[in-house]
């Protein structure tokens, strides 16, 4: 998860720099639950350090977008700009000055955890700033931009549906067996 995991067990100071604190991991909570708690604490610290400080009840999708853009500073994924000669190449042959960003998958997973944590702490799904349309559109935009920059498409996998045409072979078509008459069993 790039720098999002790197920010585990950390808090954000007044100047926006992450400082690491000793970990107090619980052996009973799952890895996902621990990560969700750390992400939630990081977001709450971000709101506390926001100028002016921001209460969770006043947090909106715009504040979530600010947080995601803030996290981009710590990204480790090179995202080529359209003017870069390596734009669209998954493995560029030489270094370039393009910026490092958070990977789309990391942001998507982070938003999922924060959405769940918000509902656990706040309890109002309709007021969840992590589920706003603006956040969904931002994630889609990041995904599309990164896929184009790397020349890799993120397409939804199509569900395989069993159909009778796929079960029969073209050269051998057998008649379907008839069900037994009633009372024959």
N, C-alpha and C positions, 0 to 999 in steps of 0.2 A: 504494500500500500504506500509506497514511496514515503514521503515525509509525514504523512498522516500517522503512520506507525512510529516514525521517528519522534513525533511529538508526544508519544505515549508517556505517561508519568511526568508530564511537563506542565508548566503553567506559563502564561504569557505575561511578561512584565509590562510596565507602563509604556515602554518604548517599543513594544511589539515583538521583543525577542523572547524566544522560548528558553526557559531555564529548567533544567532537569531536577526532579525531586526524587528522593528514594521511593521505591515501589513498596506497596503493601498489598501484594496480590493475595487474593483469597483462593484457596484450593477448591472450595465448593462451587464457585461460580464458573460457568463455561468460558472459554476463550472469547466467544462472541459477546457474552455479558460483560466481561472485563473490558473489552474494546469499546463497547457501547458506553459504559460508565466513564472511561477515559475521554472519549469523544465528547460526551455531554459536559464533563468538567471543563474541558478545553473551551467549548463553546460558551459556557457560563462565565469563564474567566475572560473571554473575549468581550462579552457584554459588559462585564464589570469594568474593563479597561477602556471601553468605548467612550468617546468624548462627545457629548456628555454620557455618563453611565446610563445604561439602558436596562430597564426591568424586563423580565421575560414576557410579561403580559403586554408590553408595548412593542415587542419584536415582530417584525413583518418579513415577508419574503425578500424585500429589499435589503434588510439587515443580514439575512442568510446569504444573499449574493455578495455582499461586502465581505463576509467571512470567507466565502469560497475564493474570492479574488485575493484576499489576504493570504490564504493558504498556498496560492499559486507561487508566492515568493519562495516557498520551500520545496517546490516540485523538482523531480529528477527525470522527468520525461521531456526529451527534446521535441519541440513542436515547430516544424519548419513553417516559415511564412511563405505566402504565395510568390514573393520575389526571390526567394532562396533557390539556387540552382538544384538543390536536392529535394525540393518540394515534390511530394508524391512518391518518393523512393523509401521503401521500408528500411533499407540498410545503406545509408550514405557512405561513399568511399572516403570522405575526408571531413574534417571538422568544419563547422560553420558557426556564425554568431547568433543563430536563432535562440530564442529564450527557452528556458526549462519551465515546465508547468506541471501541475498535478495531472496524473493520468485520469482519463474519463472514468475508468472502472473504479479507481480509488474514490473519486468524488461521488459516484453513484452509490457505492457501498456505504460511504460516510453518511450521505443523506438518508439512506434507508435506516441506518442505526440511530441517527438523530431524530428521525420521524418517530421511531418506536420509543425512544427515550422521552421525547416530548409528551407523548400520550401516557406514558407511565408516570411522569412527574406532574403534568398539567391536567391530563384527563379529558381534554376537549378536542377530538379529532377535527372538527370543523374549524378550529382556530389554529391549527398546526401550520406554522410558517414554513416548515420544510416540505409541505405538500402543495404549496401554491403553484399556480400555473406558471408564474415567472421562474420559479426554481426548475420546474420540469422543462420549460423551454430553454433555459440556460444549459441544463445538462444535455439536452438534445443538440444544442448548438456546439458545445464542447466536443461531444462525440463526433459530430459530422466534420468539424474543423480538424480534429486529430486524425480521423480516418482518411480524409483527403490529403493531409500533410504527410501521412505515412504511406499512402497508396493502398490502404487496407480498408475494406468496407466492413461495417458492422451491420450485418443483415440478420433479421430475426430468423431463427431456425423454423422451418416449416414442420408442423406436426405430421407424422406419418399416420394415415388413416387406412385401416384395412378395407380393401374393396374386393369384390368378386373378380374383377378384371385382373388384379395382380396375383390372385391365387391360382388362376388357371394358366396353363401353358398354351401358347398359340397353336402348337401342332397337335395337342391332345386335349380334346374337349369331351369330358365325360358328363353324362346326364346326372342331375342332382338326384340323390336317393330320396325315395318317397317316405314320408313318416309312416310308422306302423298304424294299422287300423285301430280304432278305439277298442280297448279291452283285450288287445293281443299281448300285452305285457304280463 
